[in-house]
Amino acid sequence: MATLPILQLSQAGVDISTLGSPTGPDDFVNDGKTLILVTNADGTNTEVTFDSITNCDQGFDHNIVVDVPAGDTYAIGMFTVKRFGSSVAVSYEKTTSLTISPLRT
């Protein structure tokens, strides 16, 4: 499992051309102010799953599963520390033509 580097957002901007290719499964350090930018350059949709470690108020453990369409870029998050912990595990249906980067606000 690789730990994904976090890009810090600022008013001066951040170069997102440095998005990494995931090896999966991966994780990232979470402070509750982190979102994930996922680009799927493949010709088919792919699922990205974020592992929740704590049950919701209804008593269920709901992972976040996002279907990223072919050719699209999605921003996903925020991830509360209470529900996801200080390190969030993320896995991918496939890693072909996928780039991902955590962004911190």
N, C-alpha and C positions, 0 to 999 in steps of 0.2 A: 504494500500500500504506500503510495507516494503522497506526501503532503503538498498540496497546491499552494504556490506563492500568491499572496494577496496584493492587488493593486490598490493604492490609496487614491481615492478621488479627491480632487481639489478644484478650486475656482480656476486655476491655471490649466486644468485639463490633465488627462492621462492618456498615454499612447496604448490603445487596446490592440495594436497590431502584434503585441507580444503574447497574445492569448496562447495557452499551451495545449498540446494534444494530450488527452488523458490516456493513461495506461490502464486504469480501472482495476479494482476499485481504488478510489483515492479518498482523501479527507482534506479538510481545511480548518484552520483555527477560527473559532466562532466567538464573537462578542455581542451578538444580537443586532449588529449594525452592518452585517455583511450580506451581499446579494451575489448571485452567480450569473455570469453572462455566458450563455451556451449558443454556439453557432453550429448548425447542422448543414454542411455543404454537400452532403450525400444526396442521392436521388430518391431515398426513401425515408420515412419518418423513423425516429428513434426515441426510446424512453430513457429518461434520466431519473434515478431514484435517490432520494435523500432520506437517510435512516433516522427516524424519530426514536428517542430512547425513553420517553416518558409518556404515560397514558394521558389522553385528553380529559377534560372535565366529565365526560361520559364514560370513562373507564376503558377506552380503546387506544391501542397504539397505531396511529395512522402515519405511515411513511408518506412523504410527498412524492408522487410519481407524475412527471410531466412528459407529455408526448410532444416532442419538438419536431414540427413538420420539416420535410425536405426543403432546403434552401433558406430556412428562416433562422433568425437570431432571437433568443428569448432571454429576458432578465427575470430571474427567479429569486425569491426571498422576501423578506428577511427571515432569519432563523432564530427564534427565541432560545436563549440559553436554557431556560427551564425545560423546554420540550426537546431540544436537540443536543444540549450539552455544550461544552467548550470546544469540542472537536466534532465536526459533522462528517459522517461517512457518506460518500456518494458513489454510486455505481451506474453503469451504462449498459444498455441493451447491446450496443456496438460502439466501437470507437473510430470506425472508418470515417474520415472526413469530418470529425467532430473536434471543435476547440472549446475550451472552457477556462474561465478565470473568475476567481472570487474578487469582488470589488468591495472596498470598505468606504462607507460614507463618513 
